[in-house]
Amino acid sequence: MNIITFLQYLIAMTESSDKTSIFINTDIFETNLINILVVLFILVYFGRPLITDILSKRQLNISTKIEQSETKRNEAVAKLTEAKNKLAQVELVITQINQEATQMAENIKKMSLAQLEIDIKRIEEMTQENINAQQMLVFNQIRFKIADLIMNEVLFLIKKYLSLNVQSQLVDNLINQLEMQYDTKKSHNF
């Protein structure tokens, strides 16, 4: 039923009916009820499996992405906790070194003034060397963790975006480069 027919129907209904009564058209052919029911049946019968399939795929995709995100978040939290623990260990070592330095300084007060200056310099150097060594250890551990994370991310991206042929070519090139570097280092050592 188009708009013009509908408007004509409303005009005819208002002219022919009483002002106080409501008229319902029960002629199913004139109101296109059968056509509407057929269209609704077709939409429900054929559209429902399609929409159900699309929605289930979308739901599976979203749940997979959520699981991946949760896994990455859990890994990041674990690595953060590990880094915090290592930092706490380093701080504990630094505190112990400072306590040892303080104890040594108290013992040195009893020695002669000349020996005191020599020992203080030695203690400062040892303390600084210990701090530097601990910092280098932590930095190296963090560097290895970052490199590991980057490698994992690169491998994930390679697997995601590159075909197997391109991946194998990249691996072969990297192996050749590493062999060349190894051969170069080996020849320099002799």
Steps between C-alpha positions, in 0.01 A plus 500: 500500500660826395460835669241639256276196541539522874404870501200430276400223736520734801296768320234248396488361850446842657231598248300179515516423869345671792708742694465289814578152363826337399510295180731202443544369149474121515554436130838325499551546125451876514732544797777282345507286812589184305793671325628637827474159666682332208782757514527461877508120469775516234703742711466285811552166323798595284642792695512338841772240420704762319477749784560224755811388310631857471437570868660174614811569290516852639456370854775241448730767356433736790546229762828392336627857504393540862683180597812615314483838673457337840794268431721792398386699802576208732844459341567871538387493864725200568798670336428821688486307827826327414664834418372648828642203690837543333493871573423423866793257506730764352380755754563246776853440371559875478374539858732223616792660319421834660477335842833327446651828390363671810642225722837524329495876541446462874790257523721732300443788742724316740791492253744771416394798295715415197382140492146627548507704180638205302241261638213743438597533136526124467159449663341762277647334194386155615155632577476673166629188321247283681219742418613520138525122477152456645361768269663335199358165608149646527537692173621187322211297640253768396666524158468122455135512609427784257683317221301187581172695491597664172598165348170348610308791352703485176446125473128552560486767230708289261270203550199725460600695190765303311454182299702188581729555197585854606551384859738225392695745280533741793618221731753379238634856457533546877679165536741595221570836665562334837734246339691781331529688830614184675757429229624861519535485880665161475756626247573811715563283806777306321 
